[in-house]
Amino acid sequence: MNILILGSGGREHAFTHKLVQSEKVTQIFVAPGNAGTQEIATNITINPTDFEAVKKAVIAHDIEMVIVGPEAPLVNGVHDFFLANDELKNIPVIGPKKDGALLEGSKDFSKEFMFKHGIPTAKYQSFTKDNLQEGKLFLETLTPPYVLKADGLAAGKGVLILDSLDEAKAELEEMVSNQKFGDASSTVVIEEFLKGIELSVFVLTDGISYKILPSAKDYKRIGEGDQGLNTGGMGAISPVPFADKSFLQKVEDLVVKPTILGLQKDGIDYRGFIFIGLMNDNGAPSVVEYNVRMGDPETEVVLPRIASDLFDLFEGVAHQNLHEKEFSVTEKIATTVMLVSGGYPEAYEKGKLISGLKTIKNSIVFHAGTSIKNNTVVTNGGRVIAVTSLAASIEEALELSYKSIDEIHFNKMNYRKDIGFDLVE
C-alpha cells in the first residue's frame, strides 16, 4: 500500500521510521518532509494545507492512505475535503474531520465538551472584547497564577500563565482588543490553574473502540530546571514513572472512556489520535487540553516503544475494526533529547551544516528541522534533531542519548542536559 504522510517534523519522521518496518507498506511519501524522511521515503514539496496540491499528489502517486501529522490541515478540514471529493472519498484519512478537530482548534469548544461530558478539568469562562470587563472581574475571583488561553490555534504560543492580577488583566485586553495572537485570541478562555505533575496520554480511536498508547512527559522550557521561555519541546520520556497502573486506570475510566463516548453522543465520527494533556494532582487526573494529533517530541519516544505493526493499527482505524488488532508495547524506557538552533525559541539562523549523524549506532536520530542543501544535511528550523534511545532504565537511556549527541555537531547547537531530571533519583 502507498501511504502519504502530511508534515515535516520529528513526529512525521517517527511515523515514517515506524511504517517502513511494516510488510504491508509498499511506498511512503512525505509532504513536505525533511532530510530524515528523504533517506527512507519520498518527499513531495507541497504545503499540507494546500488541499488541491495534496489531491494532485494523492492521484499522481496512487496513494491509498493519508496520515495527517500536524493540527493545521485537520482544523482546516483536510479529512472533510477528501470525503467531499469523488476521486478521494474512499481513501482513508487518519485524523479527525473538522468537527472533531475543534477539540484542539477551539479551547472554548474543548472546555465546553469536557464540562458537558463530566471530564475532570479546571473551571473556566470564555470572554471576548464585548465582555472584557466581565473577564477582568472573573480574574479577581481566581487565585494566582492566572491562565489565559487564546481560543484558536496560535502556533503553540497562545497560552499565558501570569502571577500578577494587573498583568493578567492587561494581557486579557491585549489579546481580545488588540489581537495579540490575531484571530486566535478574539475569544480568550480564562481558567483556574491546575496544580500537579504534567504528562501526556495518547489514544488512537476508530470512533468506536480505542487503543491507549504509552504515556510520555515532555520538557517545554528552553532552560535547565524548567526555566526560561516555552518551546515546542526540548525532550521527552516514556513511560512516565509516576503514571502507574492505578493512575492510568483512573485516566481510562474518568477521561478516555467519557471522551470517546462524548464524541459518539455528539455525533462526531472521530478517527485518529487524541492527545490528552493531563495533570496528576496526588493521583487525581485532570485534563489540561486536548490535541487532535500526536505530540512532538513525544511521538519520538512513544512510537519506538510500540512493538506491533503501526500500519495494522491504522488499517483498524480506517475499517473501524481497531478492537481486533494486535497491540503490544516494549517494557524498555525511551528518552529523547532535542537539539535546537542557537537563539531558539527566539530568532535563529538556518542553513548550518550538520555533521556526525552517520556515526550514531545506539540511538535513533529523528530529523525535525532539517533539509538537504548541496547534498549535505543542514538546519532548517528551531528544533533540529531528536536523539532517541531505549534501555532498561531512564538513566541508561539518557546516557545513550547524550553519548550520541557528543557525535553530532552544528554551529550554535543547543540542548538541555537535564531531560528527565525530575524523574530520576
N, C-alpha and C positions, 0 to 999 in steps of 0.2 A: 504493500500500500504506500502511496506517495502522500507525504504529510507536509503541510505548511505551518510554520511557527511564526507568529507575529511578534516582533520585538527585537531589541538589540543589546540587552544587558546580560548580567551574570545569570539571572533567572532563565533566560532563553538558552544560554549556553548549557546550563544544567539540564534543561529539558532535552536538548539535542543530544548531550552526552549520554543520558539515560535511554533515550529512544533508539539510538543506533545499536543498542545491545539487543533489541527485540528482533527475533527471526521474522516477525510479521511485517516489519517495516522495510520497504524497498529503497526509497529515497526521501531525504529530508531537505526541504527548502526553508530558509530563514529570511524574513523580511523586516528590517534591512540586515540584521545580524551584525557580527563583529569579526575580528581576526581569529577568535577561537572557534566560532561556528564555521568559519570558512575552511578550517582544517578538516572538519568531519562531515560537512554538509555543503549545500549550495546556497550562497547568499543572493538575494534579489534586492536591488537598490530601489525600494519603494517605501513610502510613508504608510505605516499601518492604519492611519486614519483616512487615507485616500482609498475609499472603498471601490471605486471604479478601477483603480490600478490593481487592487487586491484581486478583483474579479478577473481581470485580464491574466494575471499571474496564475490564478487557480485553473483557468481554462487552458492556458498555454502549457502548463506542466502536469496536467491530468491529476490535480490534487484531489484526494479522496477524504481528507480530514483536515480541519483547521484548528490549531491550538492557539488561543489568544493569551499572550504573556501580560502586557500592561493593561491598566484600567481604562485609558482614554478610548481605545476602539470599542470597548464594551459599553461604556457610558454613552458613547456617540451612536451605538446601535448597530455594530457590525453583524451581530447574530440576526437581528431583525432584517437587515439588508439581504442576507443570504436567503432567509425564508421567503422574502417578497420577490425573489428573482427566480424565474423558471429554470434557468441554467444552473443555479446554485442551491436550490432549496433542499435537495436530497443529500447535500454534503454536510456531515455533522460538524458543528462548531462547538468546541469545548470552551465554555464560557457563557454566562447568563445573557438573556435578552435585556433590552433597555429597562424593562420594569424591574427585573431582579438587580440590575446594576445600580439602581438607585440606593441600594444598601451602602454603597460607597460614594456614589455620585451626589447624594444629599444627606448631610448629617441630620437634618431635621426629619427626613423620612425615616432614617435609620433609628433615631431615638423613639419616634412615634411607634415604629414597628416593635421595638423592644418592650415598650410600656404596654402596647396592645396585647402582646402575647406572653406577658409575665416573665420576661427575661431579665435577670438582675442587671441593673446598670445605675449610673448616677442620676439623681434628679436633675431636671433641666427645664429651660424655657427658651424659645426662639424669638428673635427680635429683628426688626428692620428699621430703616430711618423714620418710618411713620410712628413707631412706638419706642423711639430711642430713650425717652425719659423713663418709661416703664422698665426698660432694660437696666438703666442705672440704679433704679430703686431695687430691682431684683438682686443686683450685685451686693447691695447693702445687707441683704438677708443671708448672704453666704459668709463663710469664714475663709480666710486666705489659705492657700493660694487660689486665685481665680482662673478658671479655664474658659477661654473664648475660642470657638471653632468656626471658621468660615464654612458655610453650608455646602458649597460646591468644591470641585477639585481645584487645589491651589498648589500643585506640584510638591506636595508634602510640606508646604510652608504655612498652611493656613491655621495652625493651632498655636495659641499663645497661652503660656502659664505664667501668671503675674502675682507677685506678693503684695503689691500696693493697690489699694482700692481706687485711689485717684488715677493711677496709671491705667488700671483696668477700665475705668470709665472713659478715659481719654482714648484708649485703643479701640473700645467699642465704637465710639463716634468716628474714629479714623476708618474703621472697617466698613461701617454701614453708610456713612455720609460721604466719605472721601474715597471709597472703593480701594482701600489699601491692597486688597487681593483681587481687584477687578470685580466682575460679576459674581465670582465665587463668594464674596462676602457681602452681597446685597442682603442676605439673611445671615445672622450670626446666632449660633447655639451657645448659650451660657450654661455650664453645668458645674455641679459641685465636684471638688477634687477628690479622686479616689485614692486611698492610701493602700499600700501593699507592695508586692513584687510583681513586676510585669512579665508576661510571657505570651506566646502565640500558639494557638492550636489551629491546625488546618484540616478542613473537611472537604472531601470530594463527594459530590452527590449527583445522582441521575434524576433528581426531582422526586424520587420515591424512597430509595434506600441511600445509604451513605457509608463511606469508609473514613475513619478518623486517622489521619496521618500522624507521624511523630511530632511531638511538641518541640518548640525551639524558643530561645531567648536571644534577642539581638541587642546590640550596643549602639545607641544612636549618637551619642556625643562625640565630638571630634577629639576631645582631650581625655587623658587617662584619669581614672577615678570618676568617670562620667561627668567631666567638666567641659565647659565651653559650648560652642554652637551645636545645634542639631544638624545631623547629616541624614543621608538616605540609609545609613547603617555601616558601621565600621567593623562588624564581625558578628558571629553567632555561634551558639552551642546547641546541640540536640543529642539526647533528650535533656529536659530540664530536671535536675535532681530533686528539686522541691515539689515537682508535679508528680507525685506518686500515684499508685493505682486508685487510692481512695479519692484523691483530689480530682483525677481525670474522670472518675465515675460521676462525681458531682457535676463536672463540666458537661459530660454527656447528658445527664438527666435534667439539669437546670438550664443548659444553654443550647447544646446541639439539637436535641430532640425537639424542644419548643421552636427553635429556628426553622427546622425542616418542616414541621407541622404548620407553623405560622405561614410559611411561603405557600404551602398547599392550600390552607384555608383562604388565603388572599388571592388564590387563582394565579399564582406566579409559578410558571413551569421553569424551574431553575436547574440548569445542567452545567456544572463546572465546580470550581473551587470556591470555598468560603473561608477566608482568613479571619479568625476571631482573635482580636487583641484583647487580652484578659488581664485583670488584676487579681492576684491571690492575696486576700486580706485574711490572714490567720485561718487559711483553709476554706474560705468562702469565695467562690469565683464571682466576678462582676465584669461585664463587658465594657471595655473602653471604646471599641469601634469594630465595625466590620470592614473588610476589604473583599472585593469580588474576584480576586486573583491570588496567586501565591505571592509571598513577600520576597524581598531581595535585601539582604543576603540570606534569609532563612532558607530559601529554596536550595541554596548550595550546601546546606547541612542536612536538610530533610530528604531530598531525593537520593543522595548516595546511600542512605540507610534503608531504602526500600529494596528488599531482596527479590521481590516478584517483578513480573513484567509490567512496566508502567503503561505501555500501549494497550495491554489487555484490559487494564482499568478504564482507559479512555474509550475502548470499544464498549465496555459495560455502561458507561455514561451515555454513549451515542444510542445504544439499543435498549436502554433502561432495564438492563439485567445485571447491574453492578453487584447486587447481592450474591450472584452466582460466581463471581470472580475471586480467584485466589489472591490473598494479600498477606505478605509477610515482611517483617522488619528485622534487620540485624540487631543484635544486642550491643554492637560496638557503638562508641560515642563518636560523634563528628564535631569538629571545630573548624570554623573558617575565619580567616583574618583578611581584612580588606586593605589593599594597597591603594593609596589615593594620591592625586596630584598635589604638589605643593601649593598652598593657598586655599584649597578646598576646605570648607564649603563656600568660601567667597571666591574672588577672582583667581583663576588659574590658567596656565598655558597648556596648549595641546601640542601634539606632534613630537613628543620626546621619545627617543629610541629606547626600546625595552630589550634588555639582554638577560640571558640566563634561563629563559623559560624551558629550553630543551633539556636542561640538565636535571630537572626535577624528577625524582624517582619515587619518593614515598608520600607524595601528596597529589591531589588533583588540582590543576590550575584552571579556574574558570575565568574567562575574559568578561569584563563588564564594559569599560570604556576604552576599547582598542580598535585600531584599524590597520590596514596594510598600506604602506607607502614605500614605493621603490623596492618592493619585495621584502620589506622588513616590518616588524610589528612596532607600532608607535602608539602613544597615549592619545585618546580621543574623547576624554571625559573626566569628570571629577573623581569618580570611583573607577579604578582602572582594572585591578586584578583581585580575585578572591582565591585564597590558598586554603584548600580544604583537606583535612586529614582525618583518618579513622583509626581508633585504637581502643584498648580496654578501659582506659580512664581519660578524664578530661586533661589531666596533666600530661599524659603520654601523647595524646592527640595534638595538644597545643605545642608540645616540644617539637613534634614532627613539622607542624605548620611553620613555626619560627625558624627551624633549621632550613626549610625550603626557601623561606623568604630571604635568608642570607645569600642565596644563589641569584636572586633577581635584583636587577638594578635599572632605574631610570632617573633622570635628573630631577631633583627635588622630591623624590619619593617619600611618602609619609605613611605611617601606620601606627596603630595603638599596640603597645607592648603588654597590655594588661587585660586582653579579652578573657572573659571567664573569671576575672579577679574575685568576684563576689560569690563564686560557686565552688572554689577550691579552698582547702584548709590553709 
